[in-house]
Amino acid sequence: MNFRVLVTLSLLLVGASVYAQKSGNEVVYLKNGSVIRGTVLEVVQGKQVKILTADGSIFVYNSSEVERIVKDAPLNRKASSGYTEKRGYIGFSAGMAYSGGMRSIGGYISPIDFGFLLTPNVGIAAKIGARVYDLEDQTFYGQRYDEDISLASMMVGGLLSLPTSKYDRFELKPLIGFARYQLEGNWVGRTLFSWELGGQYRRHLGRTVDFYTGLGLNQVNGFYDWTISFGFGFRLR
């Protein structure tokens, strides 16, 4: 009889523990904008917060990283997938462009660089940018030029975002669109199909600001060049 009572009590305790892990969910809001859902195991004021997530992982954060802790409804599929409230960004970047065919280094600027995650790792991206070269008696499309040439592009595509830490992400952005090249002082240009295969490293500097640096291979109707850029973006919900 005592053995049966002991087994029954043990099962009840295990069931209560499992139920507490499933129903006693909290949300930890970090100052960098990330949101972690799970069960808070330990809170040491002024030192650290320990939280257990639905997949069994345990994360420990310094108290200085935590903005607030609130109770949450039971985990749903979207919450357990690792979503954060701020899933997108929009910003600007600038840097250098290099063309091996023209043996020339130019300038690069992107006043609008946009990305938004539709799932934790996959989303959409768009970019408006321009590269400017001083040809210095170079050949472009079979003609000799000795003046500046600009290539302005507008492209859209996919975004593959892979978090590498709490604050960092590595992202791939395959884009397609159109580019218009134009010679200095000549308002008659030419619009051509263009694509870009880009990669970037993005770091959260705070709740609303990201820093990122990128490398891209660009193609405009058979003309290839590379861009390297640095920029800042504002995080979007």
Salt bridges, closest charged atoms under 4 A:
GLU26 OE2 - LYS71 NZ 2.69
GLU42 OE1 - LYS50 NZ 3.81
GLU65 OE1 - LYS166 NZ 3.11
GLU67 OE1 - ARG68 NH1 2.56
GLU67 OE2 - ARG207 NH1 2.89
ASP72 OD2 - ARG37 NE 3.30
GLU85 OE1 - ARG237 NH1 2.64
ASP113 OD1 - LYS173 NZ 2.88
ASP137 OD2 - ARG144 NH2 3.44
ASP168 OD1 - ARG203 NH1 2.78
GLU171 OE2 - ARG202 NH2 2.64
GLU196 OE2 - LYS127 NZ 3.09
ASP210 OD2 - ARG202 NH1 2.57
ASP210 OD1 - HIS204 ND1 2.89
ASP210 OD1 - ARG235 NE 3.83
ASP225 OD1 - ARG131 NH2 2.95
